[in-house]
Amino acid sequence: MLPVRGRDGRATRLARMLGTRTAWTPVGDGEFFCPGCGGDRNYQRLSGRRRFTVLGVPLLPRGTAGPVVACAACHVHFGTDVLDHPTTTRFSAMLRDAVHTVALAVLSAGGTCSRTALETAAAAVRAAGFAECTEEQLAALVEALAADTGRVCEDEDRPCTAGLAIELHEALDPLAPHLAPAGRESILLQAARIALADGPYTPAERDALITVGMALTICTDDVTRLLAAARTPS
């Protein structure tokens, strides 16, 4: 049977003759979390130029392409917004620093720290990645924060929290978008348990916990629910 020669056949032949080719040029590199591989990989940032081709030969410029991010392992191209996601290594460091900052904030808000509160805080910080953290180190840091002239306040029941709030937001704002809701709630509950280790919440501790919840983008109703849940023995 002879092949059918029609419009589709002509279109196929034309597509083989004419086309567009993109020439990619590396403009940077680094390490990123590859969504395709599911782990940290090296990447190249590429900028491209399109050219109209005839029989595979590039002839006329057709504008620019990209930039894109090309994984060195799977070679898939991604939009540059993929670089907004931290690498696994960076994410672990961000989480570790956030837990450490939250623990210090709660201990500082609690005034004179009890041994139980220090032990609870140190255990949380060690679990987050500071394996060598001790109660004595945390107590020394709390004392240093208390001696900071920027934290002096006339009301001892509600210590000045402006500087503390800034530090919490600096630690938590970059992390929150990359945490699932359960992960954000876990950090707040951990902070609540530190505050409760030596008794009911003080007004200053509650203020600090509310600030933690805000920085983690947890709504007010959920913050109230979680702080109440932390008081209930599991």
C-alpha positions in Angstrom: 0.0 0.0 0.0 1.4 3.4 -0.9 1.8 5.9 1.9 -0.8 8.6 2.2 0.5 12.0 1.1 -1.7 14.7 2.7 -1.7 17.7 4.9 -0.4 15.8 7.9 2.5 14.4 6.0 3.5 17.8 4.6 3.3 19.3 8.1 5.6 16.5 9.5 8.1 17.1 6.8 8.0 20.8 7.4 8.5 20.3 11.1 11.6 18.3 10.4 13.0 21.0 8.1 12.2 24.0 10.3 12.5 24.4 14.0 14.0 26.3 17.0 17.2 25.5 18.9 18.3 27.0 22.2 22.0 27.4 22.9 22.6 27.5 26.7 25.4 29.4 28.4 26.5 28.8 32.0 26.3 32.0 34.1 26.7 30.6 37.6 26.7 27.4 39.7 26.1 26.2 43.2 24.3 23.7 45.3 20.5 23.4 45.6 17.7 21.0 46.6 16.7 19.3 43.4 13.0 18.5 43.2 13.6 15.8 40.6 16.3 14.0 42.6 14.8 14.7 46.0 18.1 15.7 47.5 21.0 18.2 47.5 22.7 18.4 44.1 25.1 20.7 42.2 23.5 23.0 39.6 24.4 25.3 36.8 22.4 28.5 36.1 21.9 28.8 32.4 21.0 31.6 30.1 19.8 30.7 26.6 19.5 32.2 23.1 16.9 30.8 20.7 17.6 30.5 17.0 15.4 29.6 14.0 16.8 26.5 12.3 16.5 25.1 8.8 17.5 21.5 8.4 19.1 21.7 11.9 21.3 24.7 11.0 20.7 27.7 13.2 20.1 30.8 11.2 18.0 33.6 12.6 17.9 34.8 16.3 14.5 34.3 18.0 15.2 36.0 21.4 16.4 34.8 24.7 15.4 31.9 27.0 15.7 31.3 30.7 17.4 31.8 32.9 17.0 28.2 34.2 18.6 26.0 36.7 20.0 22.7 35.4 20.7 19.8 37.8 24.1 18.3 37.4 22.7 14.8 38.2 19.4 14.4 36.5 20.0 17.3 33.9 16.4 18.5 34.3 15.8 22.3 33.9 13.9 24.2 36.6 12.8 27.7 37.0 15.1 29.9 39.1 12.5 30.0 41.9 13.7 26.5 42.9 16.7 28.2 44.5 14.4 29.7 47.1 14.2 26.3 48.7 17.0 25.7 51.1 19.3 22.7 50.7 18.9 19.9 53.2 22.1 21.0 55.0 20.9 24.6 55.1 17.4 23.6 56.3 18.9 21.6 59.1 21.0 24.5 60.2 18.0 26.9 60.1 15.9 24.5 62.2 18.7 24.1 64.7 19.2 27.8 65.1 15.5 28.5 65.3 15.0 26.0 68.2 18.0 27.4 70.0 16.7 31.0 69.6 13.2 30.0 70.8 14.6 28.2 73.8 16.6 31.3 74.8 13.6 33.5 74.3 11.4 31.4 76.6 14.1 31.1 79.2 14.8 34.8 79.1 11.1 35.6 79.5 10.9 33.3 82.5 13.3 35.4 84.5 15.3 33.3 86.9 15.5 29.9 85.2 14.7 26.8 87.2 16.8 23.7 86.7 13.8 21.8 85.2 13.3 24.5 82.6 17.0 24.5 81.7 17.0 20.8 81.4 13.9 20.8 79.1 15.4 23.6 77.0 18.8 21.9 76.7 17.2 18.6 75.6 15.3 20.4 72.9 18.3 22.2 71.6 20.4 19.0 71.6 17.7 17.2 69.7 17.7 20.0 67.1 21.4 19.5 66.3 23.5 21.3 69.0 24.7 18.0 70.5 27.1 19.6 72.9 24.6 22.1 74.4 24.4 22.1 78.2 22.2 23.6 80.8 25.1 25.7 82.0 25.7 27.1 78.5 22.1 28.2 78.2 22.1 29.7 81.6 25.2 31.8 80.7 23.5 32.9 77.5 20.4 34.0 79.4 22.5 35.9 81.8 24.3 37.6 78.9 21.0 38.5 77.3 19.7 39.9 80.6 22.8 42.1 80.9 22.3 43.5 77.4 21.5 47.2 77.9 19.0 47.0 75.0 16.8 44.8 77.1 16.5 46.9 80.2 12.9 47.5 81.2 11.2 49.1 84.2 8.5 46.3 84.5 10.1 43.2 85.8 6.9 41.1 85.3 6.9 41.9 81.6 10.5 42.4 80.5 11.2 44.5 77.4 10.7 42.2 74.4 11.5 44.4 71.4 15.0 43.0 70.9 13.8 39.5 71.6 11.0 39.7 69.1 13.4 40.9 66.4 15.7 37.9 67.1 12.8 35.5 66.9 11.6 36.9 63.6 15.1 36.8 62.2 15.4 33.1 63.1 11.9 32.0 62.3 10.7 34.1 59.3 13.1 32.4 56.8 12.2 29.0 58.1 8.4 29.1 58.4 7.6 29.0 54.7 9.5 25.7 54.4 7.8 24.0 57.3 4.6 22.0 57.1 1.9 23.2 59.6 2.7 20.2 61.9 6.4 21.3 61.9 5.5 24.9 62.9 3.2 23.7 65.6 5.9 21.3 66.9 8.3 24.2 67.5 5.7 26.2 69.4 4.7 23.2 71.5 8.3 22.6 72.3 8.6 26.2 73.5 5.5 25.9 75.6 6.8 22.8 77.4 10.0 24.8 78.3 7.8 27.5 79.7 5.7 25.0 81.6 8.6 23.1 83.0 8.7 25.2 86.2 5.0 26.0 86.5 2.2 27.8 84.7 2.9 30.4 82.0 4.0 33.8 83.3 2.7 36.9 81.4 6.1 37.4 79.9 6.4 33.7 78.8 3.0 33.9 77.2 4.0 37.1 75.4 7.2 35.3 74.1 5.2 32.3 73.0 2.7 34.4 71.1 5.6 36.1 69.4 7.0 32.7 68.4 3.6 31.7 67.0 3.3 34.9 65.0 6.8 34.4 63.5 5.8 30.9 62.6 2.7 32.3 60.8 0.4 30.3 63.2 -3.0 32.1 63.5 -4.0 33.5 66.9 -6.7 30.9 67.5 -4.3 28.0 66.8 -1.7 29.6 69.1 -4.3 29.7 71.9 -5.3 26.1 71.2 -1.7 24.9 71.2 -0.7 26.7 74.4 -3.8 25.2 76.1 -2.9 21.7 74.7 0.6 21.9 76.1 -0.8 22.3 79.6 -2.7 19.0 79.3 -0.6 15.9 80.2 -0.3 13.5 77.3 
